[in-house]
């Protein structure tokens, strides 16, 4: 087994037999800043969610098996350099980009915070230290994907969003948005990486109310705390001056709330105990 890399959350190893191992940690990051504290049980939730979604979704993927509570084995493939984001609600970075006229939304879109969009929109980004939104034209210019691949990714990503949305809805949740990654395996585009609370925004249906910050069952809890306390601006200001942002200490109650909500989301969606 050969160590390949350590990401924001996963450690990745080459098993040298055409497969790789993902080791999910309890690490957490937000706004591209890695924090020193862990979120207990996060790695276990992410690992088991990955297994659940890969088995649940009717699309070819690179999942082989789960090896332990925090490890899965997947087929090695060449990842496409694009993150496929699907947005179903007017929320998050979409709000500021619309206000700054960086994105045009369909005529008649309800631009109240947390309003449901008439149809899910495909809103991909680059895969880099700081992801940048791209459209079809820019994705082709940057040679991220071909026009044909972009069309397939858009259609398939929205189909996957709708499938997960329906499952979440039955479990009492709203899937606000979703990030997917794909690669090329045996010459075909294949779903890869992992799917879990670090790849989507999940809201509780019972507490959903348009026009306000939603009660999230993902790492949005941390983002909201950082924004409310001015840390997001500090991170941006640091980067503007060429400095590395310094992560603050996450309060214990935020850590506990994240753990509780990660576990609750898993058990409600999968109908099984962690």
C-alpha positions in Angstrom: 0.0 0.0 0.0 1.4 3.3 -1.1 0.4 6.7 0.4 -0.6 9.1 -2.3 -2.0 12.3 -0.7 -3.8 13.8 2.3 -6.7 16.0 1.4 -9.0 18.2 3.5 -10.8 15.2 4.8 -9.5 12.0 3.2 -6.1 10.2 3.2 -5.6 8.3 0.0 -3.6 5.2 -0.6 -2.7 3.3 -3.8 -3.3 -0.5 -3.2 -1.3 -1.1 -6.4 -3.9 -3.5 -7.8 -6.0 -1.0 -9.8 -7.8 0.2 -6.7 -7.2 2.9 -4.1 -8.2 3.3 -0.5 -10.0 6.3 1.0 -9.4 6.8 4.7 -12.0 9.2 6.0 -10.8 11.4 8.9 -12.7 13.6 11.4 -10.9 16.7 10.0 -13.0 19.6 9.0 -12.5 22.6 6.7 -14.6 25.6 5.7 -13.9 28.4 3.2 -10.8 26.5 2.1 -9.3 26.7 5.6 -8.4 23.6 7.6 -9.1 23.6 11.3 -7.1 22.0 14.1 -10.0 20.4 15.9 -11.7 17.2 14.8 -15.5 16.6 14.6 -16.0 13.2 16.4 -17.7 10.5 14.3 -17.5 12.6 11.1 -15.2 10.2 9.3 -17.4 7.3 10.1 -20.5 9.1 8.9 -18.8 10.2 5.6 -17.5 6.7 5.0 -20.9 5.0 5.5 -22.7 7.7 3.6 -20.3 7.1 0.6 -21.2 3.4 0.7 -24.9 4.1 1.0 -25.1 6.6 -1.9 -22.9 4.6 -4.3 -25.1 1.5 -3.7 -28.3 3.6 -3.9 -27.7 5.6 -7.1 -28.5 3.9 -10.5 -25.4 5.1 -12.2 -22.0 3.4 -12.7 -19.5 4.4 -10.0 -16.0 3.4 -8.8 -17.0 2.0 -5.5 -15.8 -1.5 -4.7 -16.5 -2.1 -1.0 -16.3 -0.7 2.5 -13.3 -2.0 4.3 -13.9 -0.6 7.8 -16.0 2.1 9.5 -13.7 4.7 8.0 -12.3 3.1 4.9 -13.6 2.3 1.4 -11.9 0.8 -1.6 -12.6 2.2 -5.0 -11.4 1.6 -8.6 -8.6 3.9 -9.7 -9.7 6.3 -12.5 -8.7 9.5 -14.2 -10.7 12.2 -12.5 -12.2 15.0 -14.6 -10.9 18.5 -13.5 -14.4 19.8 -12.8 -16.7 19.8 -9.8 -20.3 19.3 -10.8 -22.5 21.5 -8.5 -26.3 21.3 -8.7 -28.3 24.0 -6.9 -31.9 23.6 -6.1 -32.3 26.7 -3.8 -31.3 30.3 -3.8 -28.7 30.0 -1.0 -25.0 30.1 -0.2 -22.5 31.5 -2.7 -25.2 31.7 -5.3 -26.7 34.7 -3.5 -23.6 36.8 -3.6 -22.7 35.9 -7.1 -26.2 36.9 -8.3 -26.0 40.2 -6.3 -22.6 40.9 -7.9 -24.0 40.1 -11.4 -21.6 37.2 -11.8 -24.4 34.8 -12.7 -27.7 35.3 -14.6 -30.7 33.3 -13.2 -33.8 32.5 -15.2 -36.4 35.3 -15.5 -38.9 35.1 -12.6 -36.5 33.4 -10.2 -37.5 34.0 -6.6 -34.4 35.7 -5.0 -35.6 35.5 -1.5 -33.0 33.7 0.7 -33.5 29.9 0.7 -36.3 30.1 -2.0 -36.6 27.0 -4.1 -35.5 27.4 -7.7 -38.1 26.6 -10.4 -35.7 23.9 -11.6 -32.3 22.7 -10.3 -29.4 24.5 -12.1 -26.0 23.1 -13.1 -23.3 25.4 -11.6 -19.9 23.7 -12.0 -16.6 24.9 -10.7 -12.9 24.2 -11.3 -11.1 21.8 -9.0 -8.4 23.9 -7.3 -7.4 25.3 -3.9 -10.1 28.0 -4.4 -12.8 26.7 -6.8 -13.9 29.1 -9.5 -17.3 28.9 -11.1 -17.4 28.0 -14.8 -20.0 27.8 -17.5 -20.0 25.6 -20.6 -18.0 28.2 -22.6 -15.3 28.6 -20.0 -15.1 24.9 -19.3 -14.4 24.3 -22.9 -11.9 27.2 -23.2 -10.0 25.9 -20.1 -10.1 22.4 -21.6 -11.7 21.0 -18.5 -14.2 18.9 -20.5 -15.5 18.6 -24.1 -18.8 20.0 -25.1 -20.2 16.5 -25.2 -18.9 15.7 -21.8 -20.4 18.9 -20.4 -23.8 18.0 -21.7 -23.6 14.5 -20.2 -22.4 15.9 -16.8 -25.1 18.5 -16.7 -27.9 16.0 -17.4 -26.6 13.3 -15.2 -25.7 15.6 -12.2 -29.3 17.0 -12.2 -30.7 13.5 -12.4 -28.6 12.4 -9.4 -29.6 15.6 -7.5 -33.3 14.7 -8.1 -32.8 11.1 -7.0 -31.1 12.1 -3.7 -33.6 14.9 -3.2 -36.5 12.4 -3.4 -34.8 10.1 -0.8 -34.0 13.0 1.5 -37.6 14.3 1.2 -39.0 11.0 2.4 -36.6 11.1 5.4 -37.8 14.6 6.3 -34.9 16.6 4.7 -34.5 19.1 1.9 -31.4 18.7 -0.3 -30.5 22.3 -1.1 -27.5 21.7 -3.3 -25.0 18.9 -4.2 -21.4 18.6 -5.4 -20.4 15.6 -7.5 -17.1 14.4 -9.1 -16.7 12.2 -12.1 -13.8 10.4 -13.8 -13.0 8.2 -16.8 -13.0 4.5 -16.1 -12.7 2.0 -19.0 -13.4 4.9 -21.4 -16.7 5.9 -19.8 -17.6 8.8 -17.5 -18.1 7.3 -14.0 -19.3 8.7 -10.7 -16.4 9.0 -8.2 -14.9 10.5 -5.1 -17.6 10.3 -2.3 -21.0 11.7 -1.4 -22.0 12.9 2.0 -22.5 16.0 4.3 -19.3 17.6 3.0 -20.7 17.4 -0.6 -24.2 18.8 0.0 -26.4 21.1 2.1 -29.2 19.3 3.9 -32.0 21.1 5.8 -34.7 19.8 8.1 -38.1 20.1 6.4 -39.9 20.8 9.7 -37.8 23.9 10.4 -37.5 25.2 6.8 -38.6 28.7 6.4 -38.0 30.8 3.3 -36.1 34.1 3.9 -33.8 33.0 6.8 -30.7 31.0 7.5 -31.7 27.3 7.5 -31.0 24.7 10.2 -28.4 22.6 8.4 -27.4 19.0 8.8 -24.0 19.3 7.2 -20.9 21.5 7.8 -22.9 24.7 7.0 -23.2 25.0 10.8 -19.5 25.9 10.9 -19.7 28.2 7.9 -22.5 30.1 9.5 -20.6 30.5 12.8 -17.5 31.7 10.9 -19.5 34.2 8.9 -21.5 35.5 11.9 -18.3 36.1 13.8 -16.4 37.9 11.0 -13.9 35.1 10.3 -14.9 34.6 6.6 -14.0 38.2 6.0 -10.7 37.7 7.9 -9.9 34.8 5.7 -10.6 36.8 2.5 -8.6 39.8 3.8 -5.7 37.6 4.6 -5.7 36.0 1.1 -5.9 39.5 -0.5 -2.7 40.4 1.2 -1.0 37.1 0.3 -1.2 35.6 3.8 -2.4 32.2 4.8 -5.7 32.5 6.8 -5.4 31.5 10.5 -8.2 29.2 11.7 -9.9 30.1 14.9 -10.8 27.6 17.7 -14.2 26.1 17.0 -16.4 26.3 20.2 -17.2 23.0 21.8 -20.9 23.5 21.3 -20.5 23.9 17.6 -18.4 20.7 17.4 -21.0 18.7 19.4 -23.9 20.1 17.3 -22.1 19.1 14.1 -21.5 15.5 15.4 -25.1 15.2 16.5 -26.5 16.4 13.2 -24.1 14.3 11.0 -25.2 11.2 12.9 -28.9 12.2 12.8 -28.8 12.8 9.1 -27.1 9.4 8.4 -29.6 7.5 10.5 -32.7 9.2 9.2 -31.6 9.0 5.5 -30.4 5.4 5.6 -32.8 4.1 8.1 -30.0 2.3 9.9 -27.9 3.0 13.0 -24.4 4.3 12.7 
